[in-house]
Amino acid sequence: MGLGSNVSSRSGEYLEGMISDYVGGKGRVRPNKNSSARLVTMLTCLQFAFAIYATFLLYFMIPTVDLKTGPDVRWATQIAKHWRDFIRNPRSHYQEWETPAVTVGIPSKLEVCQRESIDFLQKKSNDTRMISVKRELYNEVLAFQRRSFGAETLEELMRLPSAWNSSVKAPKITVILNHFKRKTLCAQLESLMHQTTPFHRIWVLAFGSPNENSLRNIVETYNDSRISFVSSSYDFKYYGRFQMALQVDEADFVYILDDDMIPGRKMLQILGHVAGTEKYKNAVLGSIGRILPFRQRDFTFPSYRKYGAKEAGLYLPDPAYEITVERIVQVDFLSSSWFLSAELVKTLFIESPITFVTGEDLHLSYLLQKYRNAGSFVLPTDPQDKETWGDSEHRLAYVSETTVIHKDIVQIRDDQWWRVFSRGYITQWAAMYPQDIDAMFYAHSVNEVVALAPLLEKFRSVVGKKAFIVVSGGSFCPCEEAALALRWPKAVCRERRFKIFDLELDSISESSHSEVSLIQSTYASMKGLLRIHNPSLIITVADIDVKVRDALILAASSNRNASTLIQLPRSTVPKVLWMADLRSTALKNWNRMRVSINVITQNRPVSLQRLLKSLTEAYYLGDEISLNFNMDSKVDAETLKVVSSLNWPHGPKHLRRRIIQGGLIRAVSESWYPSSDDDYGLLLEDDIEVSAYYYLWIKYALLAYHYDPQVSLPELNSIALYSPRLIEVVKERPRWNATDFFKEIHPNTPYLHQLPCSWGALFFPKHWKEFYTYMGMRYTEDAKKNPVQIPRSRTNGWQASWKKFLIDMMYLRGYVSLYPNFPNQTSFSTNHMEPGAHINASENVVHHKKEDFEVPLLQQDFRNLLPNQKLPSASKLPVLNLFNQPVTLKGLKSAGAKLIQDVIPCNITEIVVVDHGTGMPLHCAKF
């Protein structure tokens, strides 16, 4: 590569020749003249030459003269050297003067400049339908952009405050002119030399150009120190000019021009002003751009060159379809000219290009948006003032863009724009039509694809659900291998249809997979994809690479739709297929709930170990679960040893022990108190055992009936794990089977029951606060003094029972618990009926048969047992009162109100309303 100065060494020779002519005349020097006269003449010329030289030296010693940008004075030095040599050896020069004088000078511009022949008219379409379609699309784009960011006219842009005011403070702009074959350099230089805002430097590039010599001659002809010529026999193609732009120093902006762009003389002023505004300072500006294709009715995207299709996008400006740019318009990429800060140029090289054959324009806009949040804009023009145009002869650019495009190049560029779109590039279509999908799966390896496949397919099989998968690509997870793992054809990786997105993470650095680059590239790509598709959920495996997980967390938090990141242990993925049956608005709350397990224990260490084993082996979906032990003062040593030595792998463990024996009623009621409205308490006595599926039931039910904003079920205060076999509140305690009872509806339908469950239940925070306050207001050692007497209920005589107070409150206010219902009363928990505070207690006259209370535990995925393999809607849940009689929720409230026995006296059409923050009663309200 050669870097040539603006001034040729021949300029010194040219002036030297002029002096020679002056001294010796136009012909030969006559040696026969008197030697004294000759000496006088020579001394006089020498004196004149040194006078000229001294004048120039004095001029450049003036402080106001910038020596960095001043003209080259090597010619003066050469003259001085010439005369010095003459004095030392006059005879040799005497002999030279006897030869004919030869004048060597810089060729004139007329001699070296060539003009591009444009012997055709601007192409115009006569297809009225296409003119209408293209203009319609352009108007839609412009209308959207005017709503979203303003889209100013040129006059409005020039009124915006700018850091650069050419009359006061002009930016330093280095212009890079890239030339190959076109004969436009003189036209470009003439325009740039007469700009209303002067340029700082001009670099003329000729890489592998057959016209290198003529281009060099043109640069030398201009004889301007600000203009440099850079050449190479190797063709660096489309990225070479941007590589050169990396070398720019002392410049505020770089203006890169193709050889088909001849800017108007106000262009640098306009570009500098707009780039200095707060609104467009982080942008790349140009004069020609393209808007990529829009989605078609068949949900595919056409080629950007598809003729006759509105969805093929726009080329701007496009005289063929009578489209001019009179307002600034954001495009998907710029062509032929780019004006941007020198710092932004570096962004082009963060990722390896998909191809070096073409597409540097798209690659630049894509990476600027992805990593710098910088947009690409085509500037408006004044149709009446050609000096405001960035391409004053648009036919030069238009012929290359719209008429001379090879088929293979079109295919390459189609592949390129779809691949960057799949990597999170937000096109104008994506900005205008943001999507809302249910789930976006992310897999960093093929094994992760296999693990997530069942849930992905379930989502995609549910009518109305939209779910896509993102793979890391490259050596991490090749797209085609991922497709095979999903039993999809390999072609899906290249189809222009949303289904699988290949991030091609190897493109960031093929030689280095550093933590920083992996996090940055994953985050940047996912951030774009999330903005385009706005998924409610991002689903991945729990053991994903930590760096990738961090990137996903960052991307999810940055999304305006606040996508929820769900990390599932691989073994649980097939067990949560019910996720696809829930509304996305409910699933977004996946991570909100916090469940704590509260174990009440004292002196049954063997029973406790059985319970802890079942709890440890349950499926928790990667959620953090707090385990709390509540022990009375008389806890035995073996029990203390069990709780102290337990290694709880699912979250923190806490131990609490009372100083003074409180009894079961205090041990249970004081075992947990919610810290927030998303804090749920699972209360378990130590003779309980749970199914491995119990937490899945809790999670599913909470999302379906409590966290779905379209479901209103304020009466639900708990979720039971146990299915009762007796109606325990009546004296006879008859056996009861929910499967038989609901067989007309569905034998396995869950149901709402007014009876709370004490053998494994999850209690809701607001209702527990309410119960805590209620119990404090109603607690009495003597059950007969309790003012609440429920007709026909044997609970009226219960003493030392926390459950009795909860039954009373639920009866008075119409609250219910959700119960499971599976064959043979198979449940998520069972009571082993071991001796304790109630069972086999000396004061308890009721005889308890083990077969009436101990039920089998669920050992399989319960989804297949539910009606239609999913939880029914809340409105279809059957409701039972305290005595297992069918009733409505309103009927429950009516029965409670008729007692008029709540802490606040209300009439028979009202119930008590409480402050959910404190649980304190406020007033009565109609139900």
N, C-alpha and C positions, 0 to 999 in steps of 0.2 A: 504494500500500500504506500502510495506516495502523497505527501502533503506539500502542495506548492504554494508559495507566497503569492500575494496579489500582484506584486511588481516583478516583472521578469528581469533577469540579469542583463537582458539585452537593452534595457532602458539606459544603463550606464554607457554601453557601447554606442547607443544612438546619440547621446549628448556628446560623447567623445568625438564622434564623427562630425557633429556640428561644429565643435571647436576647431577640428582639423580643417574643415571647409573654410571657417572664418579666417584661420591663420594662412592657409595655403591657397585660398581661392578655389574655384570650381575645377580648375585644370591642374596641371603639374606645377610643382614649385621650381622656380628657375634658379639653378645653382650658380649662374654666371654673374648675378648681381653682386654689388659691393658687400663684403662681409660685414662692414660696420652697420650698414643699413639693415642687414639681416639680423644682426645681434639686437639692434634697437627694436626691431619688430618683435622678435622673440621675447625680449624682456617686457615689452608692452603687453603682449598677450598673457604672459605669465602673471603680470600684475593684475590684469583684468580677471583671470581665472581665480586667483586667490581672493580677490575682492568679492566675487560671487560666493565662494566657499565660506568666507568669514561672515558674510551677510546671513547665510543659512544657519551657521553655528550660533550667531547672536540671537536669531529668531527662536531657535529651539531651547535657548537658555531662559527665555521668558517664563515666569512661573505659571502663567495661565495656559501654557501649551501642554497638552497631555502627550507625553512621549510614547505612552503605550499604544495610542491610536494614531499618532502622527504618521505622515507618509515616509516611505523608505528613502533615505538620502545616500544610499550606497553609490549612486552615480557620481555624487560630488567627491566622495572619497576616491573613486577611481580616477577622476580628473586630476585630483591632487597628486596621486601616485604617478600618473602619467607624466605630469610636469616635473616631478622629482626625478624620475628616471631620465627625463630629457636633459636636465641640468647635469646629472652625473655622466651621461653618455650621449652628448648631442650628436655625435657622428652617426650612431645607429638610427636615430630618429630622422636625421637629415636624409639617410638613405631611404627610409620609409616614405618620406614626403615626395620622393621622386617617383613613387608608384602611384597609379591612379587612386584617388580617394573613393572609398565605398561607404555609402550611407546605410546603416542598419537601424531600423525603427520598429515600433509596435504597430501591427496592422490596425487599420481603422475598423470600427464596428460594421461599417458597410461591407468590408471584405470578409469578416468572419461570421457575422450573424446570418442565420438562416431562419426562414419562417415556415411554420407548419402549414401545409396546404389543406384547407377545409373546403373541399369542393362538393359539399352536400348541404342540404337544408336540414334544419332541426326536424327529427322524425315526429310525426303527428299521427295519432290514431284516428281512424274514421269509424271505429266501433263505438257507436253511441251508447250501447248497453254497458260496455266496459268503462267508458268515461264516467257514466253515471254511477256504476258500482264503486269504482276507485274513489271518486269524489265523496260518495256516501261514507265509505270507510274512513277517509281522511277527516271528514267532518265529525265523525263519531270520536275519533282519536282526539281531535282538537277540542271538542266539547268536554271530554273527560279531563284533559289536561288543564283546561281553563278552570274547571271546578276544583281540581286537586292542587295545582300550584300556581295558576295565574296565566302562564303562556303570553308574555308581553309582546307587543309590537316592537319594531326597532326604535321608534321614537320613545316608547315607554322604557325600554331597556336603557337608553342613553340618559334618561332622567333619573335612573336609580343612583343612589350614592355609591361611589367607587373609590377604592384606595388609589387608583391610578387615574390621574387627570393629566392628559397629555400637555396641557398648557402650563401645568405647575410641576407635576412629577410623572414622568413617563417611565413605563417599565422597560427593562432590558429584555429584548426579544431576540433570541437566536433562531434564524430561519434555516431550515435544512431542505435543500432542493434535491430530490432524488431523480436522476436522469438515466435513461437507457438509450432509446432511439429517437424520441420525439425532438423536434427542432423548435422548442419553446423556451429555451433558457434565456435568450435575449429579451423576450417578451416578459418573462417573469422578473428578470433583473431590472428592466426599465420600470415596471410597476413598483417594485420594492424600493428602488432608488428615489421614487417620488411620493412615498407614503406620507400621510399627514402626521403620523407618529413614526419617527425614524427607527430602523432596526439597529440592533447591537452588533450582530455578526450574521454573515451568510456563509453557510457551508454548502458547496456544490459537490454532490456525490456522484461518482461514475464507477459502479461496480460491474465489472465484466461488460462494460459498454463498448460496442463497436465504434462509437463516436467519441472515444476518450480524448483524442487529440484535438478535435474541433471544439469540444467542451472546454478543454484546458485553454485553448487560444482565446475563447470568449472571455473567460475569467481574467486572463492576463490583459486583455484589451481594456477591461474596465478599470484596471490600474488603481484599485481601492483596497487599502489594507484591511478593511472589514470583511472582505470577501475572500474566502479560501477555497481551494480545490482539493478534494480528497478522492483518490482513485485506487482501484485494485483490479488486477486481472481476474480475480475470483469474483463470481457473482454472489453476493450475500443475500440476494433476493429481497423478499418483503420485510424481513426482520432486521436487515442491515442498517437501515436508516434509524431504527429505534435503538439499535446497539450504539450507534454513533451519538445519539441523543443522550446516552448515559454519560458521555464525556463533557457535556456542557457544564461550564462553570461561569460564575459571575453573571448568570442570566436568570431572570425571573420566570421566563416562559420559553417554551420551545414551540415553534410553528413548523410542522412537517408538511411539505407539499409534494404531491406527485407531479410528474411532468405534464399532466393534463390540466393543471390548475393555474390560472392566471388571475390573481386576486385584484380586486379594485383598489384604488389608491387610498381608500379610507379604511381598509380592512384591518390593518394593525391597530388603528385607533379604536375601532369597534370591539375587536377581540380583547384588547387590553382593558378597556373600560368594563366590559361584561365580566371578564375573569376577575376583576377587582371588586365586584359586588359581593355582599355577604351571601346572597342567594345562590350565586353560580361560581363561587371561588373554588369549590371542590367539584369540578366538572371538567370534561373534555369538550371543546367546542369545535364545530366544523361547518361546512357548507353543503355537504351531501351526506345523506344517511339512508338507512333502511329500517323498516319495521318488519319484524319476522312474522311468519304465518300465524293465523288464528285457527282455533279448533273448528273442524267441520261437524256437520250433523251426525256423522257416523263415529264421532269422538276420536277421529284421527286428525293428524296435522298434515297438510299437503306440502309439496315442494315449494320452496320460496320462489321458484321460477314457473310454477304452474300457470299456464295461460288461461285466461277466462274465469279465474276463480277469485272472488272477493277475498277469500280466506288466505290467499297467497301472500298477503301483506302489501307494503307500500315501499316505493322508491321515492325519496324526497330530495329536491323538487323533481317533478316529473312532467316536463312540458308535453310529452306525448299524450297525457291525460288531462292537460290543462291544470295541473296542480302546481301552484307556487307557494312558497313559504313566506307568509307575511306576519306570522307570529312564531316565536321561538317554540320549537317542538322537540320533545324528548324522543329519541330513537333507540333502537336496539344496538346499532353500531354505525360508525361513521366511515365514510370512504373518501379517499383522495386527499383529505387534509385533516390535520389534527392540531389543535391549539390547547396546550395544557402546561401546568407547572412542571419544572424540571424534576421535582420530587416525585410526581405521579408517574413519570415514565418508568421508574424502577419496578412498578407493579406488574408490568408486562412479563417480567421474567420470574415471578414467584412460582408459576407452574409451567411445566414443559408444554409446548404447543402440541395439539393433537396431530398437526401436520405442518411442515415447513413449505409445502407446495403452494398454499394459499391461506387466507383467513386470518392474517395478522390483525385486520381491522376488528373482526368479531372478538378475537382473543383479548385485545386490549380493553374493549368495552366490558366484556365479561369479567375480567379480573379487577378492573377498576371498581365495578359495582360490588363484586364479591368481597374484596379485601379493604376497599377504601370508601365504600358506600357512595361512589362518585357516578353521576349520570352522564350520558352522552347526549349532546344537544346540537341540532341544526339551527344556526342563527337565521333570523328573518332578514329580509332585504327590503330596500325601497325600490319598487319596480321602476320608478322614474329616474333613479340615480344608479347607474351601472358601477359607480365607484364604491358602492356599498356591497357589491356582490363578491362572494368568495371565489366564484368561477365566472369571470366576466365573459368567457367564451365556453358556454356550457356544452356545446356540441362535442368538444374534445373529451370531456368526461363521460358524456351520455353514450357515445358510440361504444366505449369499452364496457360500460356497465350493462347496457340493455340489449345490445345487438351481437357482440362478439364474445359469446360465452360458450365454451366447449362443454359437451355433455358430461364428460368425466369430471370436470371442475364443478359443475352443478351438483353432481352426486357427492363429491367430497365435501362441498360446503353444506349441503343438506345434512350430511352425517355429522359435520362439525357443530352446526347450531343445535341439532337435537341432543347431542351429547352434552353440550354445556347447559342446555335447558334441563337435562336430567341431573345435572350437578348443581342445580340451584340458581341458574340465571333467571332473573325476573324480567321477562319480556313485557312489552307493552300490553299484549293480550293478557298476561298473567296479572298485571297491575289493574287492568280494566275489569277483569272477571275473576276475582279471587275465589278459589274453590273452598268448599267446606266438606272435608271427608271425616270418616269416623276414626280410622286408625292408620298409622304409618308404622310398619315394622322395620326394624333395623337389625341387620346381621353382618357381623364383621368376619365371619368365616362360614364355610360351607356347612360345617357341623351345626352352627347356630341356625342356619336356614332350615336344616332338617328338624331341629328342635322346635322351631316356631311354626313349621308348616301346618300342623293340625289346626291351630287357632287361626292362622291366616286364611286357610281354606274355609273354615267355619264362617268367618266374617264375610268372605266373598260370596258365600252361598246364601246368606240371608238377604232377602229382597229389601232393597232400599239402602243397604249398607255399602260403603265404599272403603276399601282398604288396599293399600299398595305396600310394596316392600322395597327397601333401600339396601343395597349391598355395597361393601367397601370397594369391591373391584380389584383390579390388578392382581398382585400375588397374594393378597389377603383373601379375597373371595371372588374369583372370576365369575363374571355375570353368567356366562353360558353354563358353568358348572352349577351355579345356583339354580338356574332354570331347570336343569335336569333333575336336581334334588327335589324340585317342586312338581316334577312331572309336566313341565311346560316345554314347548318347543324352543330350541335355541334362538329362533328368529325373534322372540319377544325382546331380546336385548337390543335389537335394531329397529323394531317397529316404532313408528311415531305415534304411540298410544300409551297412555298412563297405565302402567302395570308394575314394572320393575325399573328402578333407577340405579344406575351404575355410577358411583362416585369416582371411580378410577383414581384412588388415592395415591397410587404409585406415581402419578404425573407430577406431584409436587416435587419429589426428589427421588430419582431412580437409584441413587447411590447412598442415600441417607434416609433412614426412617426414624429420625429423632423424635423425642416426645413432643417437643414444641411444634414441629411441622405436622405431626399426626393430629394433635389437638386442634391446631389452627385450621388445617384443611377440612377436617371432619366438621368442626363448628361452622366454618364459613359456608360449606355446601349445605349442611342441614338447616342452617338459618334461612338460606334462600328457599329451600324446598318447603320449609314450614310456612314461610310467608306466602308461597304460591298456593299451597294446598290446605293450610290451616287445619291440621288434624286435631281432633279432640284428644287423641291418645298417641303416644309414641311407645311402642312395645318392643322390648328387647329382652335378652336373657340376663339373669342376675349376675352371672360370672363373666360378663363381657370385660374386655380389656379396660383397665381403670382409666387410662387416658381417653379412650373413646367414650366411656361413661361420663367423664367430666365434660367432654365436648358436647354430648347430648344434653346434659343438664344445662349448660350455658345456652345452647340453641333453644331449648324448650322455654327457658325463662325469658328469652328475648322476643319470643313470638307474641304478637298482639293478641292472639287468641288463647294465650296461656295454655299451651298443650301440656297434658299430664304425662310424665314419663313413668312407665310401669316396667319394672324389672322383675321378671318371673324366673324362679328356679326351673331348670329344664324339666325336672321330673313332674312338675305341677302343671305344665302347659296343657296336656291332654285333659286335665281335670277342671279346667276353667273355661271350657267351651261355651258355658252359659254367658260369658261376657258378651258374646255377639248378640244375645237376645235382649240385652239391656240398652236403653237409650244412651247415646253418647253424652248427653247432658248429665246423666247419672254417673257414668264411668269417669268423667272428669274429676269426680270427688274421690277417686280410688285411694289417694294418699292422705286424705283429710282425717279419716277416723283413726283414733288411737285406742286400742283395746288393752286393758290391763287384766291379768288373771289374779284374782284375790282368793287365796286358799285359807280356809278357817280350819285350824288343826290344834290338837292338844296332846292326846296320848294314844294315837292309833298309828304308830310308825309303819306297820306293814301295809295298812290301807293307804297311807300317804304315799309310800313308794310305788304302789300300783297306779295311783292317780298321776304321780309325776312322770312315770314311764309313759303313760298314755298321752300326757300333755306334750312331752318331749318329742314323741314320734308323729305328732300331728303335722298337717300341711299348713304352713303359715304364709305362703306366697311371697316370701321375702320380707314381710312386714316385721317391724320391731314390736315385740310383745313384752311388756313388763310383767314380771312374776312377783307377787307380794304375798308374804306369809304373815298371817295374823294369829298369834298364839296367846292363850290366856296365861295367867300367872302360874298355873299348876302344870304347865307343859313338862313332859318327862324328858329325860336325858337322851333317850334314843331318838325321839322326834327332833330334838335340837341338833343332834348329830346328822340326821338325814337332811334337814333343810340347810345346814351349814356347808355340807360337803357337796351339795348339788351343783353341777356345772350346767347352767341354763344357757343354751346356745342361741336363743332367739331374742335376747334383749337383756335389760338390767334385772337384777334380783334384789329385793328388799325384804328385810326381816323386821317385824314389829312384835313386841311382847309386852303384855300388860303387867303392871306391878300388883294390882289388886284384882282378884278374880271378878270378872264381869258377867259371866254366864253367856249362853248362846245368843240371847237377844241383842246384847251389846257387841258380842264378837262379830256377828253378821252385819248389823246395821252400821257399825263404826269401822268396818273393814275397808271401806272405799268411799271417797267423796270426789266428785268430778272436778277437774281443774279448768275445763273449758266445755263448750257445747259439742265438741267432737271427741270428748273423752268418755269411753264406755267401760263399764265394769262387769266382768264375768265373775260371779260369786259361786264358789265350789266348796262344799264340805269335803273332808278328806276320805269319806267312804264312797265318793263318786268316781266313776271312770268314764272317759270320753272316747268317742270314735276319732280316728285319724282325720275324718272329714268334717269335724264339727266347726272348725274355723271357716271352711269354705261356705258352709250353710249360713253362718253369721254374716260373712262378707257379702254374699249374694243377696240375702234378705235386706241388709242395711241399704245397699245400693238400689235395690228394687223398690223398697217401700219408704225409705227415709231420705235418701239423697237424690231422688229423682224430682226435679222441680215441677214436673207435671203431675206428681202424685201428692195428694193431700190426705194424710192419715195421722192427724195430731193425737188421736186416741191411743196410738201404739206406744206403749211404754217399755216393752221388753221383748226379747226373742228367746223362746224356750228351746232347750236342746232335747228335752225329754217328752215322751208321749205317754200320758197317764192311762192306766187301766181301770181306775176306779173313779167314781164321782164322790170325792172325799168330803164334800161340804154338807152332805145330807146324812142323817142318822144311819140309814141302812147301808151306805157305802156300796152301792151296786156296781158290778163290773160294767165296763163301757169300752166299746171298740170303735174308734173313729173311722177306720176303714169301712166297716159295715154301715156306720151311721151316714156316711157321705157317698155311698155307692151310687146314688142317683145323680149326683153331681160329677164326681170322679172319686174312685176309692182312695186315691193318694193325694187329694188336694190338701194343701196346708189350710189352716183355719185360724180365726181370731177367737180367743177365749178370755172371759173376764177373770179367770182364775190365774194368779201369778204362779210361776214355777219356782220351787225351792231346791230342785235337784238338778241344777245346771241351767242357768239363764243369764243372758246379757241384759243389763239394765241401762236405760237411756239417761243421759246426764240431767236434762231439765226435769224429768219426772222424778229422778232420785232426789234432787234437791227439794222438790215439792214434798216427796214422801218424808224426807228427813225433817222438814219443818212441821209437817202434819203429825208425825210421830212424837215430836217434842211437845206439841200442844195437847196431845191426847194420851200420852203414856201414863199408865197407872198400874200399880202392882196388883190391884184388885180388879179382875176382869169385869166384875159385876158393875163397877162404877163407870165403865166405858159407855158413853151415851149412844154409841152406834149399835143398833140391834137389827141385824138383817133378818127379815122374816124367813123362817124355816131353815136357817143356816146353823149348822153345828159349830161354826167358827165363833159364834157369840160367846161360847164358854171357854175358848182357848185362852190359856194363860202362858206367860213367858214366851210368847211367839211373836217375832218380828213380822212373820207372814200374815198374822191376823190383822195388824194395822195396815199393811199394804192392801189386803183384801178390802178392808173398809174404805180406804181412800179410792181404790179403783171402782168400787161399787157406787160410791157417792158421786163420782165425777165421770163415770162412763168410760174408763180406760180398759184396754185389752192387751193381751200378750199374743204373739204369733207362735203357733205350734206346728211341728212337723207331723206328717201322717204317712207312715209307710206300712207295708204288710207286717202282721204279727207285732205291731207297735215297735218295730225296729227303730232305734233312736240314735241321736248323737251323744247321749249320755245315759247312764244307768245308775241306780242306787242299789248298793249291795246290802242295804238293810243291816248294818253292823251296829252293835250296842253303842249307845251314845246318850246325848241329853234327852232325846225323845224316845228312840226305839229301845224297847225293853226297860225303860225307866220305871222305877217302882211306883211312881205316882200316876203313870199312864195306864189306864184301864183298858185301852183299846189294844186288841191283839192284831199284830201285823204279820200277814203271811208274805213270805219272801216272793212267792210267785206272783203276788199282786202288784209288786213294785219293781222287781228286777226285770229289765227288758233287754233283748239282744241289741248289740251295737252294730251300727251300719259299717259294712266292710267293703262297699263298692261305691262307685260314682253314683250319687243319688239323682243326677240330672235325668237319667233314663227312666226313673220312676215317677217323675212329675207329670202332670197333665201337659200333653204336647211337648214334653221334655223341657219344660221351663216353668218358672213360677207364674201363676196366673196374675192378671192385673189386680190391683188393690180392690177395685170395685166388685170383683168376682169372688173375693175371699168370703166364705161363709162365716157368720158370727154366732157365737154361743154366749149365753149369760152364765152366771156363776153356777147354775144348776144344769149346765149342758143342754139348754133349750135354745133352739134357733130364735134369733131375734135380730133386729137392726141396731146399728150404732146409736141411732136416735132413741130407740126403745130402751137401750141401756141407760142413757142419760135421764130419760123420763123416770125410770124405776128408781134411780138414785135420788133425783130431785124430790120425789114424793115422800121420802123419809124426812126431809127437812132436818137433818142431823149433822150437817157439815159445820166446820169451825166458824163460818159466817152464816147466819140464818138467811136463806133465800126462799122465794116462793116456789111453787111446784113446776114453774116453767123456766126456772133458772138454775144454773150451777155456778160454783165458785170459779173465778178467774184469778190466776196467780201471776206473780212476777217471776218469770223464768230465770232471771239472773240470781234471785235469792231464794225462790221457792215460797215466798211469803204470800198469803192470800191478799187480794186487792179489793175485789167487789164481786157482785153477782152479775151475770149476763145471761140473756136468753140463749137457748141452744137450738 
